[in-house]
Structure formats: C-alpha cells, structure tokens
C-alpha cells in the first residue's frame, strides 16, 4: 500500500482526540516518580561545586554514620568494576585519526570537570536522610583554572590527558579547493559571524530513575524517564556494566517531555542499577530542578563564521562555513554527531548552492555535556544559513523572499553537495502560501502604524529544511554510528479482531497511542478504540531504537505498516479458504475481504476468529494466529521543509521585542492527525522563539559557575510572550516510505529562531543595527541600538 492509497483510508487525516489524554488529564498517568517498589531506598548525588578541580581525598565516614544511611559510593567503589559512559557516534578527523574519546566515569575518579559533576552517591532510607548525609561528605579539592567559552578552549588548562589542547576533532565536508576558487571569482561575498546560544532543555518532568535487583533470578530492572529504553539497556549492559542483556529490563513509563535530554545514558541510571545489587534493594532518585540545570545534557553552543559567494543577480555560487562546537566536559551519547553529520549536511538548505565546504572544530570545556536538543544540528544549520541568506538579500538590495525564490531547488530528486539527496518538495508553494496567510502585502501599512506610535516593525523570513529519521543504518554506520537506526513493529490481532501494537518507538508527548492506532485502524477497517499501543518496556516490546530526530511515524510507523502487510497477506489466505477462492482473487478494504467480481465478502473479525479457531482451514498450510513482526530500516531521510514568517514590534526606548504575528507553512508529507501535528508545531515554535527571545545558558567565564541555574535567571517563554500562530501545510508525500510521511516534531524549533532574528534586525536597520546574537532580550537589543548610535 502506497502513500496515495493510505490517504483514502478511514481515520487517516482526521483530527481525532488523543486516546492517551484522559489518563493525563485525570491524574491517572504513571511517571517514574509515581512508582514505589518494595524494599526501596533513596539516592542523592554529591555534585562538584567547582568547574575544574583535582580530588585530593573524599571522607565519607561521618556521612555513613548518620541515621538511615546504607552506603556512600565514590569513584573508588566503582573503579575497575564498570566502564565509563560511552559515546554512540565515532567521528574521524580530517587527518584520518579518530576523535579524542577520554573516559567518562560514572562517579568522578581523581578529577571533576564541571559544576555538577558526579562525586558520590548517598543511599539512605529517605530522601531527607540522604540529603543530610550528602552535606556531610567531605571532599578536599585542588581547584584548577576553568574554561567555559569554546573560543578560549585551545589555550586553556587541559580537561583530559587524552586531549591536551582540549580539541576533540576537526571534521570537514565538501571540496575546499573548488569552493575557494568560486569565492575568488564571485561578484559579491557576504560574511557573517554568529553564535548559537547554549540552552537548558527543561522538560516539565525532570529525570528520574529507580534501580532494582532481584537476587532470586539475578535480574535487574531500571525504571527511567527515557526516550529509548532499548538503547539505554544496550549501552548500559554492553559498554558499562558488562551484564547479559537479557538480565536487564528497562521500563520507561509515561514520560513528561524529553526534547532530546532523555535520550542518553546518564551516570545516575548506571549508578542506581549497579548499586541495587550491592545493597540488595531498590534505589530511587528523582532529579530536582536545580540539579537538572547542572547535569542534564545541554543543547546548541556553536560559534560560527559563514560566507556566501554570489553572482551579480544574487544566485548562490558557493558557501564556506567554519564552526567551533562546544561539547562540554565529556562526550555525551550522540554529542559528536550533532555538529557534524546532523549539522553540516543540512547547510544546503532549500537552495541550489553548487559548492559547499564546512569545517568543524569540536572542543572540551568545563561545562555540562552538550548533546541533541530538539532539532539536533538542524536548528544550528538553519539558523546560520537563514541569517546569512537574509544578510545576502540586504547587501544586494533584494527582498528576503526574492533572494530565496531565485535560489530555491525546483527539480527533484536533488543531490546536495553535502551528501544528502532530497527526494521531493515544493518550496515555492510553501513560501507563496506563507506570504498569503501572513498578509505580507499589508506589512507597509502596519509598519507605518507602528512608527506612528514610536515603535519599529520588522519582517523576517526563514525557509528551513530538516532531515528526519536518520538512515539508512549501513550508511550511518560508515559515518560513525555505533548502533542500527531501524525500528520494529509487532501487530497482535486477537481472536475478536481487536489489536495490540508493540512499537520500539517511545511516546513522551507526541501522541503515538493515537496516531499509530489511526494507521492500524485505517488499514484494517476497525474502530480506533479497538487498537492499543504498547511501548517503553524492553520486557514486552521487540528491540527498537526509540524516539528522537522526528523518526516515529516515518520509521516506527513504516515498521508497523510492514507488519500489517504480513497480516493482510495471511488473512487473505484464510479468507480465500473460507470463500473457496484463490487468495490472488481476494481484495481487502474497509474491513472486509471480497472476492473480485462477486458479491461474496466476510468481515475482518471473522477472519481473525478463524485464525485462532482453525476448524475451517487446514493447519498444514497455515499456522494458527494472526501475529506478525517487521523491522524497517529507511533507505533515506525524510525532508520536511517550509517557510516561516515572523513580524515583530521593537520599542527602541526599552529594547522590548513583541512578536506581533507568526506564520508557519510546513510540508510534512502525508498527515495522519492534523490536530496532533498542529500541537507539535505549536510546541516547537514556543521553544524556538524562546531561544531567540530569552533563553540563554550562561557560565561565569572565570570560575565556571552556572549563572543561569534556576528559572529566576533562565527565562522561559510564557503564553503572553507568543502570538496566536497562523499555520498551514502543503504536502508533497515522501517517496520512499509506505506512509508518505515526514517528521513534524522538531520543525517549529528549527525554522523559528532565524525568522525572529531576521525580523528584529529588519526592524532595527534604520537605526544602524547590523547584527545581533540570540537571545534578543530587551537589554541586548537596547545595548545594540545604543552602540549603533555611537
């Protein structure tokens, strides 16, 4: 069944209410903190107060003597008994050497490298007892100089012996010589320096975990707020604890948001699981918000220089980029892939730039590890490219839409010069629809009205593209991936015709229990209520790769479709036998099996019952039951794209930026549930505009202390900071997955930051403000206006 056939099925394209919402709205959801096990103790982690220090000694005697304390574990307890936390993606430097991969101990051994680094774990009967004991742990530190800015890393004190210059790798893509030649002959070159600010993910539910051990069968169970339990189990067993995988079960129950921060294997998860056996009890840890600011993997943090070579008509000839990427103190699970494979390969954008060369230097600093945060490399690429394209337009005297239209890709498939091949798209249509929906023609009137009130009004464009569902596994492996990137789906048809779906994808707010049910119900012609979706438990679900990179419906959903293909093929054989026909003459649609050219038909439910009560077909031809499993490994990424238009008012007296209107037109291919898609775009826009307007993770440059360690210092967007969004879609179905779908979960966070910043700069052009880095906070905007005036 192809994408065109899918769109004709019942339930597909319908804005059905989410099946899972009832339990969330009535308080019936079960998050990790809601779970309490027998013989359970509590853990609290002693964290480094210093960004960089040698550990001279740790004295736990007073802490272990305190009431209720079972044990205080330090690096000495785990040294030699487990490996360090692994990095899941190997990057090879331009000189052919592998990246520097220093050890990442579960508990610090000899040194701490960022504020919040894990020094010790206290296990006690209650949280209060563990906290009191944690304060009694005495650590003798020899404080060392710290570095937090990636631009200072090369000349700073080394964090790791394996990287004496703090350099992890130098990576590049593209033909430098050809690019340099194109620049030498260009009619015009536009240059831009910019910073992509560091972010703290801050999901509504902080991380939590419970490690448990059953001595009777020598099995471990880890309950954890995580986006991909199978990957968590694989990394923990194979690389850290050296345990047989079948002896470890990872359960990720309801998860209150992830945004990438809950993809990774964290030190807390390993320490709890290992210590559960040492103490023969269950151990629970729930992260507090202040801890999350310190120790959750952060996002972004790039410093880049970009140049675009053009001809006299503004057509792009070549792009040249250099980026310094801050990896933090250690390599997190997928950190090395973000500024390379997931970033540089997207710098073609929607444009026919024939030559591109990108060079990336990655550095260690005394900051929390950096990894994928909603969009993972694609927001960084889009921000750089779309800021640069708008600057190109202004320097050539062109409008923001005109320079984009002159350079849009129009022929598909299109092979970019940075490895990716786009299969389909219609970028002109997205822009035209966005301009109409935004009412761009009325901007001049609105601008004049703003100026009459002493305000500046600006318009900003962003035409983004992203790559979703990392694929295929063999190519990703050749590029350094240390795991497969397939997904699994299992369909169990019960005797009454109801269905349970088991998927390796994990839902943490995306609405999988509804969307996947719509796909199955539409395909089988049964009510959506008759389909249940199970995920998040390695003990119940076949091996899968989890949810990240907007892969769930395009990869996980495609695996489900392949399993449904097998279900339909077997069911047709049963139906053929029941109706005394050849299975080649059986058609299936609308929940009924029909013999071609006749009025004979039987419902799906009857075939399902027959599969389990096989009195009516010979067992020597078909086994009983109607269960099937399938794996899907994509042949290519999916490439959602769109145009976003942002309109702002800026008060030059105060620097306050107000988003007046925002329009987003996206191409997500086939849409299963438009309400869920709209919700995903709304969430992404809120996060993207939050980064552009106010979010900014800041460390003190001298001490390495986190200055934005709470919501008092780290500004998050609220409802009154955002307008009512104007949304639309323009679908060109993906050509290489059976659903025709493209990812939608990250688009809003990818396309919105440059649209807003371009709008702010458009508003301030007449005041002489030429450049501004995110976030466009009132103080930054006010200072830029004052600096331009002098």
Secondary structure, 3 states (H helix, E strand, C coil): CCHHHHCCCCCCCCCCCCCCHHHHHCCCCCEHHHCCCCCEEEEEEEECCCCCEEEEEEECHHHHCCCCEEEEEEHHHHCCCCCCCCCCECCECCCCCECCCCCCCCCCCCEECCCCCEEEEEEECCHHHHHHHHHHCEEEEEECCCCCCHHHHHHCCCCECCECCCEEEEEEECCHHHHHHHHHCCCEEEEEEEEECCECCCCCCCCEEEEEEECCCCEEEEEECCCCHHHHHHHHHHHHHCCCHHHEEEECCECCCCCCCCCCCCHHHHHHHHHHHHHCCEEEEECCHHHHHHHCCEECCEEEEEEEEECCCCCEEEEEEEEEEECCCCCCCCHHHHCCCCCHHHCCCCECCCEEEEEEEEECCCCCCECCCCCCCHHHHHHHHHHHHHHHHHHHCCCHHHHHHHHECCCCCEECCCCCEECCCCHHHHHHHHHHHHCHHHHHHHHHHHHHCCCEEEEEEEEEECCECCCCHHHHHHCCECCCCCEEEEEEECCCCCEEEEECCCCCCCCHHHHHHHHHHHHHCCCHHHEEEECCECCCCCCCCCCCCCCHHHHHHHHHHHHHHHHHHHHHHHHHHHCCCCHHHEEEECCEEEECCCCCEEEHHHHHHHHHCCCCCCCCCCCCCCEEEEEECCCCCECCEEEEEEEEEECCCCCCEEEEEEEEEEECECCCCHHHHHHHHHHHHHHHHHHHHCCCCCECCCCCCECCCCCCCCCCCCHHHCCCCEEEECCCCCCCCCCCECCCCCHHHHHHHHHHHHHHHHHHHHHCCCCCCCCCCHHHHHHHHHHHHC
